[in-house]
Amino acid sequence: MTQYADIFDQQMMDSLFPEGRTNDFFEALFGDAEEGSYDISLAYAGVNGDTLQFELQLRQRPGCCLACNLTYGLPQVFSRHPIINIQGVAEKIGEAVGKSENVSWKLGATQEKSRELHVIPLFISLS
């Protein structure tokens, strides 16, 4: 596990899911990046066998509300949205660990960690 934690440090997370992607997503969705109520980032969460676990972290923006009704439908939206590009993220994760073939992914249900933080689990299978 330490090996993966070393690979998926903050610099790698930022390269896999750049900070500007949130604004690009809201620009495409609403026509204005300022309309978004949260920022999206990617975090490494561990490994279970051949499955790497990550989180898409949704952090409430100042002065906004991170309402459950806004985030619970996001796994389906994120799985298809070309700006979020989960397939591309999964492929880059596979490349980072030297297993670029047979990489598959799955998003879990939104989890409310706090009023300011919701997460969507991302499971990357390398088998």
FIKOLZA-1660 file (N, C-alpha, C; in steps of 0.1 Angstrom, whole numbers, plus 5000, padded with zeros to 4 digits):
% residues 127
   i   px   py   pz ch aa at
   1 5008 4988 5000  A  M  N
   1 5000 5000 5000  A  M CA
   1 5009 5013 5000  A  M  C
   2 5020 5012 5007  A  T  N
   2 5028 5024 5008  A  T CA
   2 5033 5027 4994  A  T  C
   3 5036 5017 4985  A  Q  N
   3 5041 5019 4972  A  Q CA
   3 5030 5028 4964  A  Q  C
   4 5018 5025 4965  A  Y  N
   4 5007 5033 4959  A  Y CA
   4 5006 5046 4965  A  Y  C
   5 5007 5047 4978  A  A  N
   5 5006 5060 4984  A  A CA
   5 5017 5070 4980  A  A  C
   6 5029 5064 4978  A  D  N
   6 5040 5072 4972  A  D CA
   6 5038 5076 4958  A  D  C
   7 5032 5068 4950  A  I  N
   7 5029 5071 4936  A  I CA
   7 5018 5082 4935  A  I  C
   8 5007 5080 4943  A  F  N
   8 4996 5089 4942  A  F CA
   8 4996 5100 4953  A  F  C
   9 5007 5107 4953  A  D  N
   9 5009 5119 4962  A  D CA
   9 5000 5131 4956  A  D  C
  10 5001 5142 4963  A  Q  N
  10 4992 5153 4960  A  Q CA
  10 4996 5158 4946  A  Q  C
  11 5008 5158 4942  A  Q  N
  11 5012 5163 4929  A  Q CA
  11 5006 5154 4918  A  Q  C
  12 5006 5141 4920  A  M  N
  12 5000 5132 4910  A  M CA
  12 4985 5134 4910  A  M  C
  13 4979 5136 4921  A  M  N
  13 4964 5138 4922  A  M CA
  13 4961 5150 4914  A  M  C
  14 4969 5161 4915  A  D  N
  14 4966 5174 4908  A  D CA
  14 4968 5172 4893  A  D  C
  15 4977 5163 4889  A  S  N
  15 4979 5161 4875  A  S CA
  15 4968 5153 4869  A  S  C
  16 4963 5143 4877  A  L  N
  16 4952 5134 4872  A  L CA
  16 4939 5142 4871  A  L  C
  17 4937 5151 4880  A  F  N
  17 4924 5159 4881  A  F CA
  17 4928 5173 4884  A  F  C
  18 4932 5181 4874  A  P  N
  18 4936 5195 4876  A  P CA
  18 4925 5203 4883  A  P  C
  19 4930 5213 4891  A  E  N
  19 4921 5222 4898  A  E CA
  19 4911 5229 4888  A  E  C
  20 4915 5233 4877  A  G  N
  20 4906 5240 4867  A  G CA
  20 4895 5232 4862  A  G  C
  21 4896 5219 4863  A  R  N
  21 4885 5210 4858  A  R CA
  21 4871 5213 4864  A  R  C
  22 4871 5217 4877  A  T  N
  22 4858 5220 4883  A  T CA
  22 4852 5232 4876  A  T  C
  23 4859 5242 4874  A  N  N
  23 4854 5254 4867  A  N CA
  23 4850 5251 4853  A  N  C
  24 4857 5243 4846  A  D  N
  24 4854 5238 4832  A  D CA
  24 4840 5231 4832  A  D  C
  25 4839 5222 4842  A  F  N
  25 4826 5214 4844  A  F CA
  25 4814 5224 4846  A  F  C
  26 4815 5233 4855  A  F  N
  26 4804 5242 4858  A  F CA
  26 4802 5252 4846  A  F  C
  27 4812 5256 4840  A  E  N
  27 4811 5264 4828  A  E CA
  27 4802 5257 4817  A  E  C
  28 4805 5244 4815  A  A  N
  28 4798 5236 4805  A  A CA
  28 4783 5233 4810  A  A  C
  29 4782 5231 4823  A  L  N
  29 4769 5228 4829  A  L CA
  29 4759 5240 4830  A  L  C
  30 4765 5251 4835  A  F  N
  30 4756 5263 4837  A  F CA
  30 4760 5275 4829  A  F  C
  31 4771 5275 4822  A  G  N
  31 4775 5286 4814  A  G CA
  31 4783 5296 4822  A  G  C
  32 4785 5293 4835  A  D  N
  32 4793 5302 4844  A  D CA
  32 4799 5294 4855  A  D  C
  33 4812 5294 4856  A  A  N
  33 4819 5286 4866  A  A CA
  33 4815 5291 4880  A  A  C
  34 4811 5303 4882  A  E  N
  34 4807 5308 4895  A  E CA
  34 4794 5302 4900  A  E  C
  35 4787 5296 4892  A  E  N
  35 4774 5290 4896  A  E CA
  35 4776 5277 4904  A  E  C
  36 4788 5271 4904  A  G  N
  36 4791 5259 4911  A  G CA
  36 4791 5261 4926  A  G  C
  37 4786 5251 4933  A  S  N
  37 4786 5252 4948  A  S CA
  37 4797 5244 4955  A  S  C
  38 4805 5238 4947  A  Y  N
  38 4816 5230 4953  A  Y CA
  38 4828 5229 4943  A  Y  C
  39 4840 5225 4949  A  D  N
  39 4852 5223 4941  A  D CA
  39 4854 5208 4941  A  D  C
  40 4859 5202 4930  A  I  N
  40 4861 5188 4929  A  I CA
  40 4876 5185 4929  A  I  C
  41 4880 5175 4937  A  S  N
  41 4894 5171 4937  A  S CA
  41 4895 5156 4938  A  S  C
  42 4906 5150 4935  A  L  N
  42 4908 5136 4935  A  L CA
  42 4918 5133 4946  A  L  C
  43 4915 5122 4954  A  A  N
  43 4923 5118 4965  A  A CA
  43 4925 5103 4965  A  A  C
  44 4937 5098 4968  A  Y  N
  44 4939 5084 4969  A  Y CA
  44 4934 5079 4983  A  Y  C
  45 4927 5068 4983  A  A  N
  45 4920 5063 4995  A  A CA
  45 4925 5049 4999  A  A  C
  46 4933 5042 4991  A  G  N
  46 4938 5029 4995  A  G CA
  46 4938 5019 4984  A  G  C
  47 4940 5006 4988  A  V  N
  47 4940 4995 4978  A  V CA
  47 4934 4983 4985  A  V  C
  48 4927 4976 4977  A  N  N
  48 4920 4963 4982  A  N CA
  48 4923 4953 4971  A  N  C
  49 4933 4944 4973  A  G  N
  49 4936 4935 4962  A  G CA
  49 4941 4941 4950  A  G  C
  50 4934 4939 4938  A  D  N
  50 4937 4945 4926  A  D CA
  50 4929 4958 4923  A  D  C
  51 4923 4963 4933  A  T  N
  51 4915 4975 4931  A  T CA
  51 4920 4987 4939  A  T  C
  52 4924 4997 4932  A  L  N
  52 4928 5010 4938  A  L CA
  52 4916 5018 4941  A  L  C
  53 4916 5024 4953  A  Q  N
  53 4904 5032 4957  A  Q CA
  53 4908 5047 4958  A  Q  C
  54 4900 5055 4952  A  F  N
  54 4901 5069 4952  A  F CA
  54 4888 5076 4956  A  F  C
  55 4889 5089 4958  A  E  N
  55 4877 5096 4961  A  E CA
  55 4876 5109 4953  A  E  C
  56 4865 5111 4947  A  L  N
  56 4862 5125 4941  A  L CA
  56 4857 5132 4953  A  L  C
  57 4864 5142 4957  A  Q  N
  57 4860 5150 4969  A  Q CA
  57 4853 5163 4964  A  Q  C
  58 4841 5165 4970  A  L  N
  58 4833 5177 4967  A  L CA
  58 4834 5186 4979  A  L  C
  59 4841 5197 4978  A  R  N
  59 4842 5206 4989  A  R CA
  59 4834 5218 4987  A  R  C
  60 4826 5221 4996  A  Q  N
  60 4817 5233 4995  A  Q CA
  60 4825 5246 4993  A  Q  C
  61 4820 5254 4984  A  R  N
  61 4827 5267 4982  A  R CA
  61 4821 5277 4992  A  R  C
  62 4829 5287 4996  A  P  N
  62 4825 5297 5005  A  P CA
  62 4812 5303 5001  A  P  C
  63 4803 5304 5011  A  G  N
  63 4790 5311 5008  A  G CA
  63 4780 5303 5000  A  G  C
  64 4783 5290 4998  A  C  N
  64 4775 5281 4990  A  C CA
  64 4770 5270 5000  A  C  C
  65 4760 5262 4995  A  C  N
  65 4755 5251 5002  A  C CA
  65 4758 5238 4994  A  C  C
  66 4764 5229 5001  A  L  N
  66 4766 5216 4995  A  L CA
  66 4755 5206 4999  A  L  C
  67 4743 5208 4992  A  A  N
  67 4731 5201 4996  A  A CA
  67 4732 5187 4990  A  A  C
  68 4727 5177 4998  A  C  N
  68 4727 5163 4993  A  C CA
  68 4720 5162 4980  A  C  C
  69 4709 5169 4978  A  N  N
  69 4702 5167 4965  A  N CA
  69 4710 5172 4953  A  N  C
  70 4720 5180 4956  A  L  N
  70 4729 5183 4945  A  L CA
  70 4740 5173 4942  A  L  C
  71 4743 5165 4952  A  T  N
  71 4755 5156 4950  A  T CA
  71 4751 5141 4948  A  T  C
  72 4739 5137 4952  A  Y  N
  72 4736 5123 4952  A  Y CA
  72 4734 5117 4938  A  Y  C
  73 4731 5125 4928  A  G  N
  73 4729 5121 4915  A  G CA
  73 4742 5122 4907  A  G  C
  74 4753 5127 4913  A  L  N
  74 4765 5130 4906  A  L CA
  74 4773 5118 4900  A  L  C
  75 4772 5106 4907  A  P  N
  75 4780 5095 4901  A  P CA
  75 4775 5092 4887  A  P  C
  76 4762 5092 4884  A  Q  N
  76 4757 5090 4871  A  Q CA
  76 4762 5101 4861  A  Q  C
  77 4761 5113 4866  A  V  N
  77 4766 5125 4857  A  V CA
  77 4781 5124 4855  A  V  C
  78 4789 5122 4865  A  F  N
  78 4803 5121 4864  A  F CA
  78 4807 5109 4855  A  F  C
  79 4800 5098 4856  A  S  N
  79 4804 5086 4848  A  S CA
  79 4804 5089 4833  A  S  C
  80 4795 5099 4829  A  R  N
  80 4793 5101 4814  A  R CA
  80 4799 5115 4810  A  R  C
  81 4802 5123 4819  A  H  N
  81 4806 5137 4815  A  H CA
  81 4820 5138 4809  A  H  C
  82 4822 5143 4797  A  P  N
  82 4835 5143 4790  A  P CA
  82 4845 5152 4797  A  P  C
  83 4841 5162 4805  A  I  N
  83 4851 5171 4812  A  I CA
  83 4856 5164 4824  A  I  C
  84 4847 5157 4831  A  I  N
  84 4852 5149 4843  A  I CA
  84 4860 5138 4838  A  I  C
  85 4857 5131 4827  A  N  N
  85 4865 5121 4820  A  N CA
  85 4870 5110 4830  A  N  C
  86 4862 5103 4836  A  I  N
  86 4866 5092 4845  A  I CA
  86 4874 5082 4838  A  I  C
  87 4870 5078 4826  A  Q  N
  87 4877 5068 4818  A  Q CA
  87 4892 5073 4816  A  Q  C
  88 4894 5085 4812  A  G  N
  88 4907 5091 4811  A  G CA
  88 4915 5090 4824  A  G  C
  89 4909 5094 4835  A  V  N
  89 4916 5093 4848  A  V CA
  89 4920 5079 4851  A  V  C
  90 4911 5070 4849  A  A  N
  90 4914 5055 4851  A  A CA
  90 4925 5051 4843  A  A  C
  91 4926 5054 4830  A  E  N
  91 4937 5050 4822  A  E CA
  91 4950 5056 4826  A  E  C
  92 4950 5068 4831  A  K  N
  92 4962 5075 4836  A  K CA
  92 4967 5068 4849  A  K  C
  93 4957 5064 4857  A  I  N
  93 4961 5057 4869  A  I CA
  93 4967 5044 4866  A  I  C
  94 4961 5036 4856  A  G  N
  94 4967 5024 4852  A  G CA
  94 4981 5026 4847  A  G  C
  95 4983 5036 4839  A  E  N
  95 4997 5039 4833  A  E CA
  95 5007 5042 4845  A  E  C
  96 5002 5049 4855  A  A  N
  96 5011 5053 4866  A  A CA
  96 5016 5041 4874  A  A  C
  97 5009 5030 4874  A  V  N
  97 5013 5018 4881  A  V CA
  97 5018 5007 4871  A  V  C
  98 5019 5010 4858  A  G  N
  98 5024 5001 4848  A  G CA
  98 5015 4990 4844  A  G  C
  99 5002 4993 4845  A  K  N
  99 4992 4984 4841  A  K CA
  99 4981 4991 4833  A  K  C
 100 4985 4995 4821  A  S  N
 100 4976 5003 4812  A  S CA
 100 4966 4995 4805  A  S  C
 101 4967 4981 4805  A  E  N
 101 4957 4973 4798  A  E CA
 101 4947 4967 4809  A  E  C
 102 4935 4965 4804  A  N  N
 102 4925 4959 4813  A  N CA
 102 4921 4967 4825  A  N  C
 103 4922 4980 4824  A  V  N
 103 4918 4989 4835  A  V CA
 103 4903 4992 4834  A  V  C
 104 4896 4989 4845  A  S  N
 104 4882 4992 4845  A  S CA
 104 4879 5001 4857  A  S  C
 105 4867 5007 4858  A  W  N
 105 4864 5016 4869  A  W CA
 105 4849 5015 4872  A  W  C
 106 4846 5020 4884  A  K  N
 106 4833 5021 4889  A  K CA
 106 4832 5032 4899  A  K  C
 107 4821 5040 4898  A  L  N
 107 4819 5050 4908  A  L CA
 107 4809 5044 4919  A  L  C
 108 4811 5047 4931  A  G  N
 108 4802 5043 4942  A  G CA
 108 4792 5055 4944  A  G  C
 109 4784 5052 4954  A  A  N
 109 4773 5062 4958  A  A CA
 109 4780 5074 4966  A  A  C
 110 4774 5086 4964  A  T  N
 110 4779 5097 4971  A  T CA
 110 4778 5095 4987  A  T  C
 111 4788 5099 4994  A  Q  N
 111 4788 5097 5008  A  Q CA
 111 4790 5111 5014  A  Q  C
 112 4782 5114 5024  A  E  N
 112 4783 5127 5031  A  E CA
 112 4793 5126 5043  A  E  C
 113 4805 5131 5042  A  K  N
 113 4815 5130 5053  A  K CA
 113 4812 5141 5063  A  K  C
 114 4808 5153 5058  A  S  N
 114 4804 5164 5066  A  S CA
 114 4795 5174 5058  A  S  C
 115 4790 5184 5064  A  R  N
 115 4782 5194 5056  A  R CA
 115 4790 5200 5045  A  R  C
 116 4803 5201 5047  A  E  N
 116 4812 5208 5038  A  E CA
 116 4819 5198 5028  A  E  C
 117 4819 5185 5031  A  L  N
 117 4826 5176 5023  A  L CA
 117 4817 5163 5020  A  L  C
 118 4815 5161 5007  A  H  N
 118 4809 5149 5002  A  H CA
 118 4819 5142 4993  A  H  C
 119 4819 5129 4993  A  V  N
 119 4828 5121 4984  A  V CA
 119 4821 5111 4976  A  V  C
 120 4827 5109 4964  A  I  N
 120 4822 5098 4955  A  I CA
 120 4833 5088 4953  A  I  C
 121 4832 5076 4958  A  P  N
 121 4843 5066 4957  A  P CA
 121 4845 5063 4942  A  P  C
 122 4857 5061 4939  A  L  N
 122 4861 5057 4925  A  L CA
 122 4870 5045 4927  A  L  C
 123 4866 5034 4921  A  F  N
 123 4873 5021 4922  A  F CA
 123 4879 5018 4909  A  F  C
 124 4892 5016 4909  A  I  N
 124 4900 5013 4896  A  I CA
 124 4905 4998 4897  A  I  C
 125 4900 4990 4889  A  S  N
 125 4904 4976 4889  A  S CA
 125 4915 4974 4879  A  S  C
 126 4926 4968 4883  A  L  N
 126 4938 4966 4874  A  L CA
 126 4939 4951 4870  A  L  C
 127 4929 4943 4871  A  S  N
 127 4930 4929 4867  A  S CA
 127 4924 4927 4854  A  S  C
% end
